Amino acid sequence: MLRTALLLGGLVLALSACGPRYEYRPGGGPP
């Protein structure tokens, strides 16, 4: 249960962190 929460939290953080970058980079993906 804790692992699932950590995985979900990591996914949300990654998405929120990479979200704005996708707008500037139409190609997608981190630099």
Helices and strands as residue ranges (DSSP letters): H 2-24
